[in-house]
Amino acid sequence: MDTKPIISASASAMQKAVEHTLREFSGVNTGKAQPSMVENVTVEVYGAQMRLKDVATISTPDARSIVIQPFDKNASKDIVQGIQAANLGFNPIPQGNIIRCPVPELTGERRAELVKVVHRLAEEGRVRVRNVRRDTHDALKKAQKQIPEDDFKRTEKEIQNATDKNIAEIEKALKAKEADLQKI
């Protein structure tokens, strides 16, 4: 039995876990306005839950504000409510056809809080990577009788190396995000 598909599927799943963690990191407010801070906020529009980026254009005209322009101006009220419900630390202000979200300067206390959030997100990412490793080991053990012993050991080692590499990538991103949050 060839172990390459098992290794490939494992590496792909681990990479997806890392990418998910990095996307989560991008949603954490560093004091500088970014569209990613609000684009995944869920908003109830037309009786359905939708992501903000699916119902509006999001831009950052400067480092301190996010501007949201709904595709349908009747959705403005729903968008404002969705952003307030997401508890992102800023208050949306409707202004005609747009919604302006001033991003406040981060306090030391809020920065410390966000560092804890980023650490939690990193741990969730590491757990996802480890779960992929565990599931791959389980699949390998089931197929152990059809795999030569040398291939089995080599595959286990490759999976562990991939796990270590992906966890190191999460750690590197965590350190960069933490430094970004600490920077004033």
VOPAPA-481109 format. One record per atom (N, C-alpha, C): chain; atom name; x, z, y. Coordinates in steps of 0.02 Angstrom, whole numbers. Example, Ala and Ser with C-alpha at 12.3 -4.5 7.8 and 13.67 -1.06 7.14 Angstrom:
% residues 2
R chaine atome      X      Z      Y
R      A     N    660    390   -284
R      A    CA    615    390   -225
R      A     C    660    390   -165
R      A     N    642    354   -112
R      A    CA    684    357    -53
R      A     C    645    394      2
***
This chain:
% residues 184
R chaine atome      X      Z      Y
R      A     N     42      0    -60
R      A    CA      0      0      0
R      A     C     44      0     63
R      A     N     24    -40    111
R      A    CA     62    -45    173
R      A     C     38      9    222
R      A     N     86     46    251
R      A    CA     68    100    297
R      A     C     67     78    370
R      A     N     87     16    384
R      A    CA     89     -8    453
R      A     C     22     -4    489
R      A     N    -35    -22    457
R      A    CA    -99    -15    492
R      A     C   -115     58    510
R      A     N    -96    104    467
R      A    CA   -108    175    481
R      A     C    -68    196    542
R      A     N     -4    177    543
R      A    CA     40    194    600
R      A     C     14    162    664
R      A     N     -5     99    659
R      A    CA    -29     62    718
R      A     C    -93     94    746
R      A     N   -140    111    702
R      A    CA   -203    142    725
R      A     C   -189    210    756
R      A     N   -143    247    727
R      A    CA   -126    313    753
R      A     C    -94    307    822
R      A     N    -47    261    830
R      A    CA    -13    252    894
R      A     C    -63    230    947
R      A     N   -109    187    929
R      A    CA   -160    163    976
R      A     C   -206    221    998
R      A     N   -228    261    951
R      A    CA   -272    317    967
R      A     C   -236    369   1011
R      A     N   -173    381    996
R      A    CA   -134    428   1037
R      A     C   -126    402   1108
R      A     N   -112    337   1114
R      A    CA   -103    307   1181
R      A     C   -168    313   1221
R      A     N   -225    303   1188
R      A    CA   -290    309   1222
R      A     C   -300    381   1246
R      A     N   -279    430   1206
R      A    CA   -285    500   1227
R      A     C   -242    513   1289
R      A     N   -182    485   1291
R      A    CA   -138    493   1349
R      A     C   -169    460   1410
R      A     N   -194    399   1401
R      A    CA   -225    363   1457
R      A     C   -285    401   1485
R      A     N   -325    430   1440
R      A    CA   -383    469   1462
R      A     C   -360    529   1504
R      A     N   -308    562   1481
R      A    CA   -281    620   1518
R      A     C   -256    599   1587
R      A     N   -222    542   1591
R      A    CA   -196    519   1655
R      A     C   -254    500   1702
R      A     N   -307    472   1675
R      A    CA   -367    457   1716
R      A     C   -397    522   1742
R      A     N   -400    573   1700
R      A    CA   -426    638   1721
R      A     C   -383    666   1778
R      A     N   -317    660   1771
R      A    CA   -271    684   1823
R      A     C   -286    649   1889
R      A     N   -300    584   1888
R      A    CA   -310    547   1950
R      A     C   -372    571   1988
R      A     N   -418    603   1952
R      A    CA   -478    628   1985
R      A     C   -469    695   2019
R      A     N   -411    725   2011
R      A    CA   -398    791   2041
R      A     C   -374    781   2113
R      A     N   -406    815   2159
R      A    CA   -393    809   2231
R      A     C   -324    837   2248
R      A     N   -281    795   2277
R      A    CA   -215    819   2298
R      A     C   -213    827   2374
R      A     N   -270    824   2407
R      A    CA   -272    831   2480
R      A     C   -269    763   2514
R      A     N   -253    711   2476
R      A    CA   -251    644   2503
R      A     C   -309    605   2473
R      A     N   -349    573   2514
R      A    CA   -408    538   2490
R      A     C   -390    480   2444
R      A     N   -425    477   2387
R      A    CA   -416    423   2339
R      A     C   -485    405   2310
R      A     N   -500    341   2301
R      A    CA   -564    322   2272
R      A     C   -576    353   2204
R      A     N   -523    364   2165
R      A    CA   -531    392   2098
R      A     C   -560    463   2099
R      A     N   -559    496   2157
R      A    CA   -586    564   2162
R      A     C   -662    565   2153
R      A     N   -695    510   2170
R      A    CA   -768    508   2166
R      A     C   -797    454   2121
R      A     N   -756    407   2099
R      A    CA   -784    349   2066
R      A     C   -820    364   2000
R      A     N   -802    419   1967
R      A    CA   -835    436   1904
R      A     C   -889    490   1911
R      A     N   -906    507   1973
R      A    CA   -960    554   1985
R      A     C  -1025    521   1960
R      A     N  -1065    558   1922
R      A    CA  -1127    529   1898
R      A     C  -1182    541   1949
R      A     N  -1220    489   1961
R      A    CA  -1274    490   2011
R      A     C  -1337    466   1977
R      A     N  -1392    499   1990
R      A    CA  -1456    477   1962
R      A     C  -1487    426   2010
R      A     N  -1486    363   1989
R      A    CA  -1512    309   2030
R      A     C  -1559    268   1986
R      A     N  -1617    250   2013
R      A    CA  -1667    210   1976
R      A     C  -1687    243   1910
R      A     N  -1686    309   1908
R      A    CA  -1707    345   1849
R      A     C  -1655    348   1794
R      A     N  -1594    326   1808
R      A    CA  -1541    327   1757
R      A     C  -1477    358   1786
R      A     N  -1437    388   1743
R      A    CA  -1373    416   1764
R      A     C  -1321    359   1766
R      A     N  -1290    350   1823
R      A    CA  -1240    297   1830
R      A     C  -1178    325   1865
R      A     N  -1121    295   1853
R      A    CA  -1060    315   1888
R      A     C  -1063    287   1959
R      A     N  -1034    323   2005
R      A    CA  -1036    304   2075
R      A     C  -1005    235   2086
R      A     N   -951    220   2050
R      A    CA   -918    155   2060
R      A     C   -962     97   2037
R      A     N  -1015    111   1998
R      A    CA  -1062     59   1976
R      A     C  -1119     47   2025
R      A     N  -1128     92   2074
R      A    CA  -1183     84   2122
R      A     C  -1160     78   2194
R      A     N  -1093     81   2206
R      A    CA  -1069     78   2274
R      A     C   -997     54   2277
R      A     N   -977     32   2336
R      A    CA   -907     16   2350
R      A     C   -874     77   2378
R      A     N   -815     94   2353
R      A    CA   -780    154   2374
R      A     C   -714    133   2406
R      A     N   -700    159   2466
R      A    CA   -637    142   2499
R      A     C   -610    204   2535
R      A     N   -547    200   2554
R      A    CA   -515    254   2591
R      A     C   -483    224   2654
R      A     N   -519    227   2710
R      A    CA   -492    198   2771
R      A     C   -431    236   2798
R      A     N   -426    300   2781
R      A    CA   -367    339   2801
R      A     C   -354    393   2748
R      A     N   -303    432   2757
R      A    CA   -282    481   2706
R      A     C   -329    541   2701
R      A     N   -375    548   2748
R      A    CA   -418    607   2750
R      A     C   -492    593   2738
R      A     N   -511    530   2723
R      A    CA   -582    518   2712
R      A     C   -593    463   2660
R      A     N   -650    470   2627
R      A    CA   -673    421   2578
R      A     C   -738    393   2606
R      A     N   -745    326   2605
R      A    CA   -806    295   2629
R      A     C   -840    261   2570
R      A     N   -904    276   2562
R      A    CA   -944    249   2508
R      A     C   -999    205   2538
R      A     N  -1002    143   2515
R      A    CA  -1054     98   2540
R      A     C  -1097     78   2480
R      A     N  -1158    107   2476
R      A    CA  -1203     91   2420
R      A     C  -1223     17   2420
R      A     N  -1230    -11   2360
R      A    CA  -1254    -79   2354
R      A     C  -1327    -83   2379
R      A     N  -1365    -29   2366
R      A    CA  -1434    -24   2389
R      A     C  -1438     37   2435
R      A     N  -1454     26   2499
R      A    CA  -1453     82   2547
R      A     C  -1504    135   2530
R      A     N  -1554    119   2488
R      A    CA  -1604    169   2467
R      A     C  -1573    221   2420
R      A     N  -1515    206   2393
R      A    CA  -1482    252   2346
R      A     C  -1438    303   2382
R      A     N  -1433    299   2447
R      A    CA  -1388    344   2485
R      A     C  -1403    417   2472
R      A     N  -1467    435   2474
R      A    CA  -1485    505   2465
R      A     C  -1464    530   2395
R      A     N  -1475    487   2344
R      A    CA  -1456    505   2276
R      A     C  -1381    513   2269
R      A     N  -1343    470   2303
R      A    CA  -1270    473   2301
R      A     C  -1245    538   2333
R      A     N  -1274    555   2390
R      A    CA  -1255    618   2424
R      A     C  -1268    677   2378
R      A     N  -1327    678   2346
R      A    CA  -1344    733   2301
R      A     C  -1296    736   2241
R      A     N  -1278    678   2214
R      A    CA  -1232    675   2157
R      A     C  -1163    702   2175
R      A     N  -1139    685   2234
R      A    CA  -1073    709   2256
R      A     C  -1075    784   2268
R      A     N  -1130    808   2298
R      A    CA  -1136    881   2309
R      A     C  -1140    918   2243
R      A     N  -1176    890   2194
R      A    CA  -1184    922   2129
R      A     C  -1117    923   2090
R      A     N  -1073    873   2104
R      A    CA  -1009    870   2069
R      A     C   -961    925   2092
R      A     N   -976    957   2149
R      A    CA   -936   1013   2174
R      A     C   -862    995   2180
R      A     N   -848    943   2218
R      A    CA   -780    917   2226
R      A     C   -742    951   2283
R      A     N   -775    992   2321
R      A    CA   -741   1027   2375
R      A     C   -747    992   2442
R      A     N   -788    941   2446
R      A    CA   -801    910   2511
R      A     C   -874    891   2516
R      A     N   -898    885   2578
R      A    CA   -968    874   2590
R      A     C   -980    803   2617
R      A     N  -1020    762   2581
R      A    CA  -1033    694   2604
R      A     C  -1079    693   2666
R      A     N  -1064    647   2711
R      A    CA  -1103    641   2773
R      A     C  -1131    570   2778
R      A     N  -1198    562   2771
R      A    CA  -1227    495   2777
R      A     C  -1223    471   2850
R      A     N  -1201    409   2860
R      A    CA  -1196    379   2927
R      A     C  -1221    307   2922
R      A     N  -1285    298   2932
R      A    CA  -1313    231   2929
R      A     C  -1309    203   2858
R      A     N  -1274    146   2850
R      A    CA  -1269    114   2785
R      A     C  -1212    142   2742
R      A     N  -1173    188   2768
R      A    CA  -1116    215   2730
R      A     C  -1122    290   2723
R      A     N  -1082    317   2678
R      A    CA  -1076    389   2669
R      A     C  -1003    405   2676
R      A     N   -988    450   2723
R      A    CA   -918    469   2736
R      A     C   -906    537   2704
R      A     N   -850    543   2668
R      A    CA   -831    606   2637
R      A     C   -764    628   2664
R      A     N   -763    673   2714
R      A    CA   -699    697   2739
R      A     C   -666    742   2686
R      A     N   -603    729   2671
R      A    CA   -567    769   2622
R      A     C   -530    823   2659
R      A     N   -549    887   2648
R      A    CA   -517    941   2685
R      A     C   -446    954   2662
R      A     N   -407    983   2706
R      A    CA   -338   1003   2689
R      A     C   -344   1057   2635
R      A     N   -300   1053   2586
R      A    CA   -302   1102   2531
R      A     C   -270   1168   2553
R      A     N   -304   1223   2537
R      A    CA   -275   1289   2550
R      A     C   -229   1307   2492
R      A     N   -188   1357   2502
R      A    CA   -143   1380   2449
R      A     C   -182   1402   2387
R      A     N   -238   1436   2400
R      A    CA   -280   1460   2345
R      A     C   -310   1402   2306
R      A     N   -334   1351   2342
R      A    CA   -364   1293   2310
R      A     C   -311   1254   2271
R      A     N   -250   1249   2298
R      A    CA   -195   1216   2262
R      A     C   -181   1250   2196
R      A     N   -179   1317   2197
R      A    CA   -166   1355   2136
R      A     C   -222   1344   2085
R      A     N   -283   1341   2110
R      A    CA   -341   1327   2067
R      A     C   -336   1258   2035
R      A     N   -315   1209   2075
R      A    CA   -309   1141   2049
R      A     C   -251   1134   2000
R      A     N   -198   1172   2009
R      A    CA   -143   1172   1961
R      A     C   -169   1197   1893
R      A     N   -211   1248   1895
R      A    CA   -241   1273   1832
R      A     C   -284   1220   1800
R      A     N   -322   1184   1840
R      A    CA   -365   1130   1814
R      A     C   -322   1076   1781
R      A     N   -268   1058   1813
R      A    CA   -224   1006   1786
R      A     C   -191   1029   1721
R      A     N   -172   1093   1718
R      A    CA   -144   1120   1656
R      A     C   -195   1118   1600
R      A     N   -258   1134   1616
R      A    CA   -311   1131   1565
R      A     C   -321   1059   1541
R      A     N   -321   1012   1587
R      A    CA   -329    941   1568
R      A     C   -271    918   1525
R      A     N   -211    940   1541
R      A    CA   -152    922   1501
R      A     C   -157    951   1431
R      A     N   -179   1013   1426
R      A    CA   -187   1044   1360
R      A     C   -240   1006   1319
R      A     N   -295    986   1351
R      A    CA   -346    947   1316
R      A     C   -316    881   1291
R      A     N   -274    850   1331
R      A    CA   -241    788   1310
R      A     C   -194    800   1251
R      A     N   -155    854   1254
R      A    CA   -110    870   1198
R      A     C   -150    882   1134
R      A     N   -205    917   1140
R      A    CA   -248    931   1082
R      A     C   -275    866   1053
R      A     N   -295    819   1096
R      A    CA   -319    754   1072
R      A     C   -265    718   1031
R      A     N   -204    719   1058
R      A    CA   -148    686   1023
R      A     C   -136    720    956
R      A     N   -137    786    955
R      A    CA   -126    822    892
R      A     C   -182    809    842
R      A     N   -243    803    867
R      A    CA   -300    787    823
R      A     C   -291    719    790
R      A     N   -265    671    828
R      A    CA   -251    605    799
R      A     C   -199    612    745
R      A     N   -147    651    758
R      A    CA    -94    662    708
R      A     C   -124    693    645
R      A     N   -167    744    654
R      A    CA   -198    777    597
R      A     C   -241    728    557
R      A     N   -282    688    592
R      A    CA   -325    640    557
R      A     C   -284    588    520
R      A     N   -228    567    550
R      A    CA   -185    518    517
R      A     C   -152    549    456
R      A     N   -130    611    461
R      A    CA   -101    645    403
R      A     C   -153    651    347
R      A     N   -215    666    365
R      A    CA   -268    671    314
R      A     C   -277    604    279
R      A     N   -279    550    318
R      A    CA   -287    483    289
R      A     C   -227    466    245
R      A     N   -167    486    266
R      A    CA   -107    473    226
R      A     C   -110    511    160
R      A     N   -131    574    163
R      A    CA   -135    615    102
R      A     C   -184    585     52
R      A     N   -240    557     78
R      A    CA   -288    525     32
R      A     C   -258    464     -2
R      A     N   -214    429     33
R      A    CA   -184    368      6
R      A     C   -116    381    -25
R      A     N    -96    444    -32
R      A    CA    -29    461    -54
R      A     C    -12    432   -122
R      A     N    -60    428   -167
R      A    CA    -47    403   -234
R      A     C    -28    328   -234
R      A     N    -52    291   -184
R      A    CA    -37    219   -181
R      A     C     25    204   -139
R      A     N     56    255   -109
R      A    CA    113    245    -64
R      A     C    175    274    -98
R      A     N    230    235   -100
R      A    CA    292    263   -127
R      A     C    314    324    -86
R      A     N    347    371   -118
R      A    CA    367    434    -86
R      A     C    408    423    -23
R      A     N    456    376    -25
R      A    CA    498    362     33
R      A     C    457    337     92
R      A     N    409    291     79
R      A    CA    366    265    132
R      A     C    322    320    160
R      A     N    298    364    116
R      A    CA    256    420    138
R      A     C    294    464    187
R      A     N    356    484    169
R      A    CA    396    527    212
R      A     C    414    492    278
R      A     N    432    427    273
R      A    CA    450    389    333
R      A     C    390    384    380
R      A     N    331    372    352
R      A    CA    270    366    392
R      A     C    254    433    426
R      A     N    261    488    389
R      A    CA    249    554    418
R      A     C    295    565    478
R      A     N    359    546    469
R      A    CA    408    555    522
R      A     C    391    511    583
R      A     N    370    449    571
R      A    CA    351    404    626
R      A     C    291    431    665
R      A     N    244    458    628
R      A    CA    184    486    661
R      A     C    204    547    703
R      A     N    249    589    677
R      A    CA    271    647    715
R      A     C    310    625    777
R      A     N    351    573    771
R      A    CA    388    547    829
R      A     C    340    520    882
R      A     N    289    485    860
R      A    CA    239    458    907
R      A     C    202    516    942
R      A     N    187    568    904
R      A    CA    154    626    932
R      A     C    198    658    986
R      A     N    261    668    969
R      A    CA    308    699   1017
R      A     C    315    656   1080
R      A     N    320    590   1071
R      A    CA    328    545   1128
R      A     C    267    548   1174
R      A     N    206    547   1145
R      A    CA    146    549   1185
R      A     C    136    616   1220
R      A     N    152    670   1186
R      A    CA    147    736   1218
R      A     C    197    742   1275
R      A     N    257    713   1266
R      A    CA    307    713   1319
R      A     C    283    673   1379
R      A     N    246    618   1366
R      A    CA    218    578   1421
R      A     C    167    619   1461
R      A     N    126    657   1426
R      A    CA     76    700   1459
R      A     C    113    753   1500
R      A     N    166    783   1472
R      A    CA    204    834   1507
R      A     C    235    806   1571
R      A     N    262    745   1566
R      A    CA    293    714   1625
R      A     C    241    703   1680
R      A     N    182    678   1661
R      A    CA    128    667   1709
R      A     C    104    734   1738
R      A     N    102    786   1697
R      A    CA     81    852   1720
R      A     C    130    878   1773
R      A     N    194    872   1760
R      A    CA    244    896   1808
R      A     C    239    857   1874
R      A     N    228    792   1870
R      A    CA    221    751   1931
R      A     C    158    771   1970
R      A     N    103    781   1935
R      A    CA     40    800   1969
R      A     C     47    870   1999
R      A     N     78    914   1962
R      A    CA     88    983   1987
R      A     C    131    982   2051
R      A     N    184    942   2050
R      A    CA    227    936   2110
R      A     C    188    907   2168
R      A     N    145    858   2154
R      A    CA    103    828   2205
R      A     C     54    879   2235
R      A     N     27    922   2193
R      A    CA    -19    973   2217
R      A     C     16   1027   2257
R      A     N     78   1043   2240
R      A    CA    115   1095   2275
R      A     C    142   1072   2342
R      A     N    149   1005   2348
R      A    CA    177    977   2410
R      A     C    128    986   2468
R      A     N    151   1010   2523
R      A    CA    107   1020   2580
R      A     C    121    968   2633
***
